[in-house]
Amino acid sequence: QVSPVESGGALVQAGGSLRLACVLSERIIGRYTMSWFRQAPGKQRSLVATIPNMGDASYVPSVKGRFTISWDDAKNTVYLQMTNLLPEDTGVYYCNVLEFLGGDYWGQGTQVTVSP
């Protein structure tokens, strides 16, 4: 079973940058999609960015132009580069792997806090 492990969360001032990483415990065969979600305090978990292994990345409007999702096949790791961070970007960020054949795996989350 794939076990994503996130890292890179921190406390940062507004306007700052962070890079989150999500390492997969094993390689996935076939088609799959890697995504980053976040859960702000008191809110539901929501999609931030997604990248299929055979397609282009996509982003929610609130992060487009500020966040970049990327995949390093050699390191079996997906990244989320976040720039020009805003207080509303605060939350727990989760990595998700969705296999075409049905596997759905979540990491434990990493906390990002953006101070005004």
C-alpha beads as a LAMMPS data file, in Angstrom:
LAMMPS data file: protein, C-alpha beads

116 atoms
115 bonds

1 atom types
1 bond types

-500.0 500.0 xlo xhi
-500.0 500.0 ylo yhi
-500.0 500.0 zlo zhi

Masses

1 110.0

Atoms # bond

1 1 1 0.000 0.000 0.000
2 1 1 1.240 3.463 -0.907
3 1 1 1.954 5.697 2.096
4 1 1 2.472 9.377 1.283
5 1 1 4.529 11.339 3.823
6 1 1 4.375 15.140 3.734
7 1 1 6.937 17.610 5.054
8 1 1 7.879 21.259 4.749
9 1 1 5.096 22.986 6.646
10 1 1 6.094 25.943 8.803
11 1 1 5.154 29.341 10.185
12 1 1 5.887 32.059 7.634
13 1 1 5.039 35.732 7.202
14 1 1 2.669 36.910 4.501
15 1 1 4.516 37.328 1.223
16 1 1 6.911 34.508 2.047
17 1 1 7.481 31.164 0.359
18 1 1 7.461 27.505 1.309
19 1 1 8.018 24.234 -0.508
20 1 1 6.069 21.203 0.611
21 1 1 7.203 17.698 -0.290
22 1 1 5.325 14.398 -0.369
23 1 1 7.350 11.211 -0.660
24 1 1 5.624 8.008 -1.736
25 1 1 6.623 4.774 -0.014
26 1 1 6.589 2.854 -3.280
27 1 1 6.340 3.416 -6.995
28 1 1 2.931 3.345 -8.622
29 1 1 2.347 1.427 -11.811
30 1 1 -0.077 2.774 -14.364
31 1 1 -2.066 5.977 -14.429
32 1 1 -2.544 8.073 -11.326
33 1 1 -3.053 11.627 -10.125
34 1 1 -1.168 13.417 -7.387
35 1 1 -2.909 16.240 -5.567
36 1 1 -2.488 18.666 -2.722
37 1 1 -5.458 19.520 -0.538
38 1 1 -5.694 21.861 2.421
39 1 1 -7.981 22.166 5.388
40 1 1 -8.300 25.578 6.961
41 1 1 -9.454 25.880 10.586
42 1 1 -13.169 25.217 10.815
43 1 1 -13.496 24.367 7.123
44 1 1 -13.670 21.269 4.988
45 1 1 -10.691 19.859 3.161
46 1 1 -10.470 21.300 -0.355
47 1 1 -8.379 20.790 -3.459
48 1 1 -5.447 23.125 -4.102
49 1 1 -3.574 21.637 -7.063
50 1 1 -3.405 18.421 -9.004
51 1 1 -1.081 16.779 -11.503
52 1 1 -1.750 13.552 -13.385
53 1 1 1.244 11.446 -14.358
54 1 1 0.132 11.742 -17.970
55 1 1 -1.175 15.285 -18.141
56 1 1 -0.889 18.896 -17.126
57 1 1 -1.160 20.447 -13.715
58 1 1 -4.214 22.413 -12.681
59 1 1 -4.923 24.803 -9.816
60 1 1 -7.820 26.369 -7.992
61 1 1 -8.184 30.068 -8.895
62 1 1 -7.088 31.330 -5.471
63 1 1 -3.566 29.855 -5.856
64 1 1 -3.032 30.057 -9.615
65 1 1 0.099 32.026 -10.385
66 1 1 1.395 31.630 -6.812
67 1 1 1.636 27.840 -6.338
68 1 1 3.349 25.240 -8.517
69 1 1 2.850 21.489 -8.251
70 1 1 5.552 19.238 -9.691
71 1 1 6.611 15.597 -9.716
72 1 1 10.160 14.252 -9.404
73 1 1 10.080 10.717 -10.710
74 1 1 13.618 9.929 -9.610
75 1 1 12.774 10.815 -6.005
76 1 1 9.198 9.484 -6.126
77 1 1 8.154 12.834 -4.677
78 1 1 5.548 15.462 -5.456
79 1 1 6.197 19.073 -4.482
80 1 1 4.076 22.135 -3.898
81 1 1 6.047 25.346 -4.275
82 1 1 4.123 28.178 -2.652
83 1 1 5.040 31.824 -3.154
84 1 1 3.499 35.142 -2.106
85 1 1 1.718 33.368 0.722
86 1 1 -1.399 34.940 2.208
87 1 1 -2.949 34.471 5.664
88 1 1 -5.852 32.663 3.992
89 1 1 -3.403 29.985 2.807
90 1 1 -3.147 28.829 6.423
91 1 1 -4.175 25.245 7.022
92 1 1 -3.100 21.627 7.111
93 1 1 -1.872 20.520 3.699
94 1 1 -2.469 16.927 2.645
95 1 1 -0.977 14.912 -0.168
96 1 1 -3.280 12.527 -2.065
97 1 1 -2.567 9.768 -4.562
98 1 1 -5.472 8.560 -6.662
99 1 1 -4.803 5.525 -8.827
100 1 1 -6.732 4.943 -12.025
101 1 1 -7.515 1.432 -10.759
102 1 1 -9.032 2.758 -7.540
103 1 1 -6.348 3.144 -4.874
104 1 1 -6.845 6.329 -2.841
105 1 1 -4.083 7.234 -0.384
106 1 1 -3.651 10.179 1.991
107 1 1 -0.731 11.482 3.995
108 1 1 -0.923 12.655 7.607
109 1 1 -0.726 16.351 6.684
110 1 1 1.700 19.187 7.334
111 1 1 0.771 22.498 8.986
112 1 1 1.252 25.781 7.147
113 1 1 0.629 28.972 9.088
114 1 1 0.885 32.374 7.416
115 1 1 1.003 35.349 9.752
116 1 1 -0.220 38.807 8.607

Bonds

1 1 1 2
2 1 2 3
3 1 3 4
4 1 4 5
5 1 5 6
6 1 6 7
7 1 7 8
8 1 8 9
9 1 9 10
10 1 10 11
11 1 11 12
12 1 12 13
13 1 13 14
14 1 14 15
15 1 15 16
16 1 16 17
17 1 17 18
18 1 18 19
19 1 19 20
20 1 20 21
21 1 21 22
22 1 22 23
23 1 23 24
24 1 24 25
25 1 25 26
26 1 26 27
27 1 27 28
28 1 28 29
29 1 29 30
30 1 30 31
31 1 31 32
32 1 32 33
33 1 33 34
34 1 34 35
35 1 35 36
36 1 36 37
37 1 37 38
38 1 38 39
39 1 39 40
40 1 40 41
41 1 41 42
42 1 42 43
43 1 43 44
44 1 44 45
45 1 45 46
46 1 46 47
47 1 47 48
48 1 48 49
49 1 49 50
50 1 50 51
51 1 51 52
52 1 52 53
53 1 53 54
54 1 54 55
55 1 55 56
56 1 56 57
57 1 57 58
58 1 58 59
59 1 59 60
60 1 60 61
61 1 61 62
62 1 62 63
63 1 63 64
64 1 64 65
65 1 65 66
66 1 66 67
67 1 67 68
68 1 68 69
69 1 69 70
70 1 70 71
71 1 71 72
72 1 72 73
73 1 73 74
74 1 74 75
75 1 75 76
76 1 76 77
77 1 77 78
78 1 78 79
79 1 79 80
80 1 80 81
81 1 81 82
82 1 82 83
83 1 83 84
84 1 84 85
85 1 85 86
86 1 86 87
87 1 87 88
88 1 88 89
89 1 89 90
90 1 90 91
91 1 91 92
92 1 92 93
93 1 93 94
94 1 94 95
95 1 95 96
96 1 96 97
97 1 97 98
98 1 98 99
99 1 99 100
100 1 100 101
101 1 101 102
102 1 102 103
103 1 103 104
104 1 104 105
105 1 105 106
106 1 106 107
107 1 107 108
108 1 108 109
109 1 109 110
110 1 110 111
111 1 111 112
112 1 112 113
113 1 113 114
114 1 114 115
115 1 115 116
